[in-house]
Amino acid sequence: MIDKSTLWTVIILLGVGSFALRFSFLGLVGDRPMPAWLVRSLRYTAVAILPAMIAPLIAFSNEAGTGPDPSRLAAALMTLIVGAATKNVILALFTGASTLGIGLYFFG
């Protein structure tokens, strides 16, 4: 068990660090134009971070944590297929959520 003072210290330091990182962009540089290369790089941040957050949840989703759970793998594949085919994020998300719900209900 983690000591409460250690936990609150970590939470406060993470909050201060998060604020400092955001303030460096919004507070200090917010009124100046950013270089084109930085704007171009920031445009791909969500595209890079979302798969990095989701991939481990799919790849190691079974109970033992050693491989993919078929329901989650099917939901990820359906989301990818619908998203690529329709270019509609909302439809892709609802399709993936529905596929996961059906898969967990029947197989899970």
C-alpha positions as CSV (number, residue, x, y, z in Angstrom):
1,M,0.0,0.0,0.0
2,I,1.3,3.4,-0.9
3,D,1.6,6.0,1.9
4,K,-1.1,8.8,1.5
5,S,1.5,11.6,1.7
6,T,3.5,9.9,-1.1
7,L,0.4,9.6,-3.2
8,W,-0.7,13.2,-2.8
9,T,2.9,14.4,-3.5
10,V,2.9,12.5,-6.8
11,I,-0.6,13.8,-7.7
12,I,0.4,17.4,-6.9
13,L,3.8,17.2,-8.8
14,L,2.1,15.7,-11.8
15,G,-0.5,18.5,-11.8
16,V,2.2,21.2,-11.5
17,G,4.2,19.5,-14.3
18,S,1.1,19.3,-16.5
19,F,0.3,22.9,-15.9
20,A,3.9,24.0,-16.7
21,L,3.9,22.0,-19.9
22,R,0.6,23.6,-21.1
23,F,1.5,27.0,-19.9
24,S,4.8,26.9,-21.9
25,F,2.7,26.6,-25.1
26,L,-0.4,28.7,-24.2
27,G,0.9,31.3,-21.8
28,L,4.4,32.0,-23.1
29,V,4.1,31.3,-26.8
30,G,0.4,31.6,-27.3
31,D,0.4,35.1,-28.7
32,R,3.3,34.5,-31.2
33,P,3.0,32.6,-34.4
34,M,4.6,29.1,-34.2
35,P,7.0,27.9,-36.9
36,A,5.4,25.9,-39.7
37,W,7.4,22.7,-38.8
38,L,6.0,22.8,-35.2
39,V,2.4,23.3,-36.3
40,R,2.8,20.5,-38.8
41,S,4.2,18.2,-36.1
42,L,1.5,19.1,-33.6
43,R,-1.2,18.2,-36.1
44,Y,-0.2,14.5,-35.9
45,T,-0.1,14.3,-32.1
46,A,-3.6,12.7,-31.6
47,V,-3.0,10.4,-34.5
48,A,0.2,9.1,-32.8
49,I,-1.0,9.1,-29.2
50,L,-4.4,7.4,-29.6
51,P,-3.1,4.2,-31.2
52,A,-0.2,4.1,-28.7
53,M,-2.8,4.1,-25.9
54,I,-5.2,1.6,-27.4
55,A,-2.8,-0.9,-28.9
56,P,-1.7,-2.5,-25.6
57,L,-5.3,-2.7,-24.5
58,I,-6.0,-4.8,-27.6
59,A,-2.8,-6.8,-27.8
60,F,-2.8,-7.9,-24.1
61,S,-6.5,-7.9,-23.3
62,N,-7.1,-11.5,-22.3
63,E,-7.4,-12.5,-18.7
64,A,-3.8,-13.8,-18.5
65,G,-2.5,-10.6,-20.2
66,T,-0.6,-12.7,-22.8
67,G,-2.6,-12.1,-26.0
68,P,-5.6,-10.5,-27.5
69,D,-9.2,-11.2,-26.4
70,P,-11.2,-12.1,-29.5
71,S,-14.1,-9.7,-28.6
72,R,-11.7,-6.7,-28.3
73,L,-9.7,-7.7,-31.4
74,A,-13.0,-8.0,-33.4
75,A,-14.1,-4.6,-32.1
76,A,-10.8,-3.0,-33.1
77,L,-10.9,-4.5,-36.5
78,M,-14.5,-3.4,-37.1
79,T,-13.6,0.1,-36.0
80,L,-10.6,0.2,-38.3
81,I,-12.6,-1.1,-41.3
82,V,-15.6,1.2,-40.8
83,G,-13.4,4.2,-40.1
84,A,-11.3,3.6,-43.2
85,A,-14.3,2.9,-45.4
86,T,-16.5,5.8,-44.3
87,K,-14.0,8.4,-42.9
88,N,-16.6,9.0,-40.2
89,V,-15.1,8.9,-36.7
90,I,-18.5,8.8,-34.8
91,L,-19.8,5.9,-36.9
92,A,-16.5,4.0,-36.4
93,L,-16.6,4.5,-32.7
94,F,-20.2,3.4,-32.4
95,T,-19.5,0.3,-34.6
96,G,-16.5,-0.6,-32.4
97,A,-18.5,-0.1,-29.2
98,S,-21.4,-2.2,-30.5
99,T,-19.1,-4.9,-31.7
100,L,-17.4,-5.0,-28.3
101,G,-20.7,-5.1,-26.5
102,I,-22.1,-7.9,-28.6
103,G,-18.8,-9.8,-28.3
104,L,-18.7,-9.5,-24.5
105,Y,-22.3,-10.3,-24.1
106,F,-22.2,-13.6,-26.1
107,F,-18.6,-14.7,-25.6
108,G,-17.4,-12.9,-22.7
